[in-house]
Amino acid sequence: MSMTDSQITAFTAAAGFTPQLCSVMWRSAVLVLVLLWCSWALWTGYRGWAAGHLSFGALGGSTIRIALTLIVLMFFMLS
């Protein structure tokens, strides 16, 4: 359901920015949080592998899952 012109005008007057800009802000915030989580997961996995607590196969498997998660999320968020 899309907004009418009067709703867009009212939103812009109250918020100070357009609804499209708000959508871009929320999508960007989600992607930044997911990228931070992925970098934390990869760093933790690497530290576990370097310390000998994690096998190389397990690290590779989690790296592939993280990469696929990012690809799917970016496809849906940026399209």
PAVEX-260697 format. One record per atom (N, C-alpha, C): atom name; x, y, z. Coordinates in nm, 3 decimals. Each point is the difference from the previous one (the first is absolute). Last residue first. Layout:
REM PAVEX-260697
  site       xx       yy       zz
    CA        X        Y        Z
...
REM end
This chain:
REM PAVEX-260697
  site       xx       yy       zz
     N    1.747   -0.485   -0.361
    CA   -0.077   -0.008   -0.125
     C   -0.133    0.070    0.013
     N    0.335   -0.055    0.354
    CA    0.043    0.098   -0.099
     C   -0.079   -0.007   -0.130
     N   -0.073   -0.298    0.383
    CA    0.000    0.136    0.052
     C    0.029    0.104   -0.108
     N    0.006   -0.476   -0.094
    CA   -0.134    0.044    0.038
     C   -0.004    0.146    0.046
     N    0.419   -0.191   -0.118
    CA   -0.090   -0.011   -0.115
     C   -0.138    0.054    0.035
     N    0.320   -0.033    0.342
    CA    0.023    0.116   -0.088
     C   -0.089   -0.005   -0.124
     N   -0.018   -0.368    0.296
    CA   -0.052    0.120    0.064
     C    0.020    0.122   -0.088
     N    0.183   -0.408   -0.148
    CA   -0.146   -0.004   -0.003
     C   -0.059    0.127    0.061
     N    0.469   -0.047    0.016
    CA   -0.045    0.011   -0.139
     C   -0.152    0.004   -0.007
     N    0.205   -0.075    0.421
    CA    0.019    0.137   -0.048
     C   -0.053    0.019   -0.141
     N   -0.005   -0.435    0.179
    CA   -0.094    0.085    0.073
     C    0.011    0.144   -0.048
     N    0.314   -0.304   -0.164
    CA   -0.132   -0.021   -0.060
     C   -0.107    0.084    0.068
     N    0.433    0.007    0.185
    CA    0.000    0.064   -0.132
     C   -0.135   -0.016   -0.069
     N    0.064   -0.222    0.408
    CA   -0.005    0.144    0.022
     C   -0.005    0.074   -0.134
     N    0.060   -0.464   -0.011
    CA   -0.136    0.033    0.047
     C   -0.015    0.151    0.021
     N    0.428   -0.160   -0.111
    CA   -0.091   -0.013   -0.114
     C   -0.143    0.034    0.040
     N    0.322   -0.013    0.339
    CA    0.029    0.112   -0.090
     C   -0.093   -0.003   -0.120
     N   -0.010   -0.360    0.303
    CA   -0.068    0.118    0.055
     C    0.026    0.123   -0.086
     N    0.215   -0.396   -0.129
    CA   -0.146   -0.016   -0.007
     C   -0.073    0.121    0.054
     N    0.472   -0.019    0.039
    CA   -0.043    0.020   -0.139
     C   -0.150   -0.011   -0.017
     N    0.184   -0.096    0.423
    CA    0.016    0.143   -0.030
     C   -0.044    0.030   -0.143
     N    0.007   -0.447    0.131
    CA   -0.108    0.070    0.070
     C    0.008    0.150   -0.026
     N    0.345   -0.266   -0.175
    CA   -0.126   -0.029   -0.068
     C   -0.117    0.071    0.065
     N    0.428    0.017    0.200
    CA   -0.004    0.084   -0.119
     C   -0.131   -0.021   -0.076
     N   -0.003   -0.084    0.530
    CA    0.066   -0.055   -0.118
     C   -0.015    0.095   -0.119
     N    0.027    0.123    0.536
    CA   -0.094   -0.011   -0.110
     C    0.076   -0.054   -0.121
     N    0.218    0.103    0.410
    CA   -0.128   -0.047    0.053
     C   -0.102   -0.028   -0.109
     N    0.467    0.193   -0.019
    CA   -0.011   -0.144   -0.012
     C   -0.130   -0.057    0.055
     N    0.171    0.468   -0.062
    CA    0.031   -0.058    0.130
     C   -0.010   -0.152   -0.002
     N   -0.109    0.251   -0.387
    CA    0.140    0.028    0.030
     C    0.041   -0.061    0.134
     N   -0.454   -0.028   -0.133
    CA    0.083   -0.083   -0.086
     C    0.148    0.019    0.031
     N   -0.310    0.272    0.227
    CA   -0.017   -0.140    0.041
     C    0.086   -0.093   -0.083
     N   -0.013    0.452   -0.120
    CA    0.072   -0.015    0.126
     C   -0.011   -0.143    0.053
     N   -0.245    0.107   -0.385
    CA    0.143    0.000   -0.029
     C    0.081   -0.019    0.128
     N   -0.465    0.050    0.042
    CA    0.035   -0.128   -0.062
     C    0.148   -0.009   -0.030
     N   -0.164    0.407    0.160
    CA   -0.005   -0.100    0.106
     C    0.035   -0.138   -0.055
     N   -0.036    0.348   -0.310
    CA    0.116    0.023    0.087
     C    0.005   -0.103    0.113
     N   -0.376   -0.003   -0.288
    CA    0.121   -0.045   -0.071
     C    0.125    0.017    0.088
     N   -0.408    0.161    0.171
    CA   -0.005   -0.146   -0.011
     C    0.124   -0.054   -0.071
     N   -0.054    0.470    0.030
    CA    0.025   -0.057    0.133
     C    0.003   -0.153   -0.007
     N   -0.119    0.229   -0.389
    CA    0.143    0.019    0.027
     C    0.036   -0.055    0.137
     N   -0.452   -0.010   -0.119
    CA    0.078   -0.093   -0.082
     C    0.149    0.016    0.024
     N   -0.295    0.301    0.213
    CA   -0.015   -0.134    0.056
     C    0.084   -0.100   -0.078
     N   -0.018    0.437   -0.166
    CA    0.075   -0.004    0.126
     C   -0.008   -0.138    0.065
     N   -0.258    0.073   -0.384
    CA    0.142   -0.003   -0.034
     C    0.088   -0.002    0.124
     N   -0.463    0.049    0.060
    CA    0.031   -0.135   -0.047
     C    0.147   -0.011   -0.039
     N   -0.159    0.425    0.127
    CA   -0.002   -0.092    0.114
     C    0.035   -0.143   -0.041
     N   -0.043    0.322   -0.341
    CA    0.117    0.030    0.083
     C    0.006   -0.095    0.119
     N   -0.380   -0.022   -0.279
    CA    0.119   -0.054   -0.067
     C    0.127    0.026    0.081
     N   -0.406    0.184    0.159
    CA   -0.005   -0.147    0.005
     C    0.125   -0.060   -0.062
     N   -0.053    0.465   -0.031
    CA    0.026   -0.039    0.138
     C    0.000   -0.151    0.015
     N   -0.120    0.182   -0.417
    CA    0.143    0.017    0.027
     C    0.036   -0.043    0.141
     N   -0.454    0.005   -0.121
    CA    0.072   -0.106   -0.072
     C    0.149    0.008    0.025
     N   -0.265    0.344    0.179
    CA   -0.023   -0.126    0.070
     C    0.070   -0.117   -0.069
     N    0.024    0.428   -0.207
    CA    0.067    0.002    0.130
     C   -0.017   -0.134    0.072
     N   -0.232    0.072   -0.404
    CA    0.144   -0.019   -0.024
     C    0.077   -0.005    0.131
     N   -0.455    0.103    0.024
    CA    0.018   -0.139   -0.041
     C    0.147   -0.032   -0.024
     N   -0.118    0.444    0.086
    CA   -0.016   -0.079    0.122
     C    0.021   -0.148   -0.031
     N   -0.011    0.297   -0.358
    CA    0.125    0.016    0.074
     C   -0.003   -0.080    0.131
     N   -0.390    0.015   -0.257
    CA    0.101   -0.077   -0.071
     C    0.134    0.007    0.072
     N   -0.366    0.265    0.153
    CA   -0.012   -0.142    0.038
     C    0.105   -0.087   -0.070
     N    0.128    0.517    0.087
    CA   -0.101   -0.075   -0.075
     C   -0.009   -0.145    0.049
     N    0.131    0.431    0.320
    CA    0.060   -0.075   -0.110
     C   -0.110   -0.084   -0.064
     N   -0.089    0.272    0.375
    CA    0.108    0.079   -0.056
     C    0.075   -0.071   -0.110
     N   -0.411   -0.101    0.296
    CA    0.129   -0.065    0.023
     C    0.118    0.084   -0.049
     N   -0.459    0.153   -0.047
    CA    0.019   -0.039    0.140
     C    0.141   -0.054    0.026
     N   -0.135    0.125   -0.442
    CA   -0.008    0.118    0.086
     C    0.029   -0.036    0.146
     N   -0.021   -0.347   -0.320
    CA    0.117    0.084   -0.025
     C    0.000    0.122    0.091
     N   -0.378   -0.281    0.011
    CA    0.118   -0.070    0.054
     C    0.124    0.086   -0.014
     N   -0.396    0.161   -0.197
    CA   -0.008    0.005    0.147
     C    0.121   -0.068    0.064
     N   -0.039   -0.023   -0.468
    CA    0.024    0.138    0.041
     C   -0.002    0.013    0.152
     N   -0.115   -0.414   -0.182
    CA    0.142    0.025   -0.022
     C    0.036    0.141    0.045
     N   -0.452   -0.117    0.005
    CA    0.072   -0.072    0.105
     C    0.151    0.022   -0.012
     N   -0.280    0.178   -0.334
    CA   -0.018    0.074    0.125
     C    0.072   -0.069    0.117
     N   -0.001   -0.211   -0.425
    CA    0.081    0.121   -0.002
     C   -0.013    0.080    0.130
     N   -0.078   -0.522    0.042
    CA   -0.056    0.104   -0.086
     C    0.091    0.123    0.008
     N    0.175   -0.518    0.074
    CA   -0.051    0.120    0.066
     C   -0.057    0.097   -0.103
     N    0.014   -0.552   -0.053
    CA    0.083    0.120   -0.010
     C   -0.069    0.118    0.067
     N    0.000   -0.561    0.038
    CA   -0.085    0.117    0.000
     C    0.089    0.123    0.000
REM end
